[in-house]
Amino acid sequence: MKDETIHVKNILGLQLPTDPRWVDLTSISLEAILTDHAYCEQKAATTCISLIQRYSEYEELVSGLAPIVTEEWGHFRAVLNELQRRGLKLGKQRKDAYVNALLDFQTKGGRPEDRFLDQLLTMALIEARSCERFKRLSEGLNDAYLRKFYRKFMESEAGHYTLFITLAEKYLPKTKVRKRWKEWLEYEKQLMKDMEIRGDRIH
C-alpha cells in the first residue's frame, strides 16, 4: 500500500488511494457500475459545456474544453454500447455523494476569480479520482475485456486532469492555484476516508 500511495501522489496528487476492496464490490454488479460510469461521462460533458458558456471570454478555456466535450460524450456512448453488448440496461441516474461533497467545498460568494478557480479545481479533482479508479478497474477486474476497456479510460482522464490545472494557472497566479489545490487535496483525502465503499459508484 505504501508504494501505491507514493505512485498515486506522484502521478495525480491524490493523498489517499482507493481501498482495494472497491474493485471486488464493482464485480458483483457490472450493470450498476457501468450505469454510474455512463452518467459520470455525461455529466462531465455537460459541465464542460456550462464552463464554456459561462466563461466564453476565455479563449484558451473554450478551445481547450471544446474537444473534451466531444471526448466525454464519446465515452458515454462507449459505456452505453458496452452495456448493450452485455445485454444490460442503463439504469437510473443516482445521487453522486462524492461530487456533491466537492461542490459543498467550493467558494461561495466572494470574488468571481475564486469561484472560477474552484470550479476548475473541482473538475481537476473529479478527473484525477476517476483516473485512479479506472486504473483500479484496469488492473483488478477478472474480465480481461473490461480491464482493457478501463485502461483506455484511465489514460484519457489523466490528460483531462492536467488540462484543468493548466487552465487555472493560465488565468490565475500559479502560487494561488497551487495553494488552493493543496487545500482541495487535503479535503478530498478526508472525504475518501469518511465515505462508504460502494461498488455501484465510480466515486
N, C-alpha and C positions, 0 to 999 in steps of 0.2 A: 504493500500500500504506500510505503514511503516513496519508493521510486516513482510510482504512478502519480503521486501528489506533486512531485517535482516536475514531471512531464506536463501535467495539466497547467501548472503555474507558468512554466516557461512558454508554452505554446499559446495558451488562451488567457492567462492572467487569473483564471479562476482559482479560488483559495481552497476549494473542497471538491474532490472527485465524487462522482455518483456512486452510491452504495452498490456493490456488485450484485446484490440480490434483486435489484430493479430489473435486470435483463431476464432473470428467471421468471419474474412475475409477468413480464410482457409476453413471454412464450405461451402463457396459459390462454390468452385470448388475443390472437392476432387481429381479429376484426376490430376490437376496441382500440388497440394501439394504432392501427392503420387509419382508422376513422379520425382519431385525435390528431394524428400527423397531418392528414389531409387538411383539416381545418386550421392547423398551425400555419401551413403554407399559404392558405387562402388569406388568413389574417395578416401575414407578412406582406403579401402583395397589396392588400388594401391600405395598410398602414403607410407603405411607401408612396402610394398614390396620394394619400392625405398630406404627407410631408411635402410632396411636390406642389400640391395645390396651395398649401399654407405658406410655403417659402419659395414661391416661384421666382422671386428676385435673385435668388442664389443660383447662378447659372451652373456652377460645378455640382451642386447638390442635385439639380434637375437632371443634368446629363449623367451623373453617377447612379442615380436611383432608377431612372427610366429602364435600363436593362434588367435591374433587379426585379422590377415588377413583372417583366416578361418571364424571367427565370423562375421566380416563385410560383407564378401561375402554371408554368410548365411542370413544376414539382407537384403541385396539386393534382394536375392531370395524370402524372405518373403514378402517384399513390392511388388515385381513383381507379386507374387501369389495373393496378396490382390487386386491389380489392375485387374487381370484376373478374380478373383472371383466376382468382381462387374461389369464385362463387360466393364471395362475401358481400355484405351490404354496407353502404355508407350510412352510419348511424347518425343520431342527433348530435349537434354541437353541444359540448359540455362546458361548464364554467371552468375557466382557467385560473385556478387559485394562485399559481406562481406568477403569472403576468399581472393579475390584479394586485398582488402584493408589491410588485415592482412599481406599478402605477401609483400606489399609495406613497412611495418614497420620492416621487417626483416633486420638484419645487412647485409650490402653489403660490400664485401671486408673485410679487416682486418684479424683478427686471425681466423683460422679454428674452434677453440673451441667456439667462439662467434656465428659463423654461425650455428654450430651444436646445441648450446643451443636454438637459436631462432627457429630452425626447430622443436625441441621437444616442446617448449612452444607454438608455433603456433598450433600444434596438440592438446595439452592440452586444449587450449582455445576453439578451434572448438568443441571438445568433451564436454567441460563444457557447452557451449552455446547450443549445441544440446540437452544435457540432460535437461537443463532448458526449452527448447522449447517443448520437449517431455512431460515434466511434465505439461506444459500448456495444451497440447492436451489431456493428460490423465485425466485432471480434467474439461476441458471446452467444449469438443465436445458433441454434443447432441446424437451422435451414441454410444451406450453402448459398442458395439463390438470394435470399434476403440479406445475407452477410455482404455480398457484392452490391446489392441494391443500396444498402445503407452506407457502404464505403463511398459511393458517388455523392451521396447527400453530405457526408462528413466533409469531403474536400470542397464542396461548394460553399457550405456555411462558414468555413474558415475564412474564405475570401470576403464574405459579406461582413463579418465581424470587424475586420480590419478597415473596410471601407467607411463604416460609420465613425470609427475613431479618427480616420484621416480627414473626413469632412468636418468633424468637430474642431480639429486643430487648424483647418483651413480658415474657419470663420471666427475662432476664438483663441485667446492666448494659450499656448501649449501648456504652460505651468498650471493654468486654471483647469484645463481639461484633465490633466494627469492627477491633480489633487482631487477633483470630483470623482474621477474614475476609481481612485483608490477607495473613496467612501462607498461607492456603489459595490465594489468587490467585497468589502467587509460586510455590508448589509446583506448581500446575496449569500455569503458564507453562512451567516446566522439563519437566514431563511431556509437554506438547504438542510441545516441541522434540525430545524423545527418542523419541516413539512413531512407529512406521512408519505411513505414509499408506496407508490401506486403503479401497477403495471399497465393501467389503461390510460396513462397520460405520458406524453413526450416530456413534459416538465413536471 
